[in-house]
């Protein structure tokens, strides 16, 4: 399952990505909020809920969006088994999956255009972990990483 959530600063980009994922890529998405714009919401609430859902199955994946992508990424990485990366460009998303087996992509709603964000998400979703011994070895050294 693909889960997606945001705070207020990522709300508009989240709406765009849900439409892109459902209509263009034909990928079902579970939107974990917020349901409506609320400028006083807090990113940890959405990050932690989504991160916990992602860890329920090795096939689950998540996308989180806040203003910079940083806060939501920090919060998500506090959940054991989450390997959240900041997708600041297409290459970062690709290598995050390929080398780090990332299961969550964090985006900057105040920085990325809709077009750039969709390209980043597409690359993240189409890239697989290489499973090379060196990458597995490195991941095993990270406390809380579940490989």
Buried (B, 14 or more C-beta within 10 A) or exposed (E): BBBBBBBBBBBBBBBBBBEBBEEEBEBEBBBBBBEEEEEEBEBBBBBBBBBBBBBEEEEBBBBBBBBBBBBBBBBBBEBEBBBBBBBBEBEBBBBBBBBBBBBBBBBBBEBBEBEBBBBBBBBBBEBEBEEEEEBEEEBEEEEEBBB
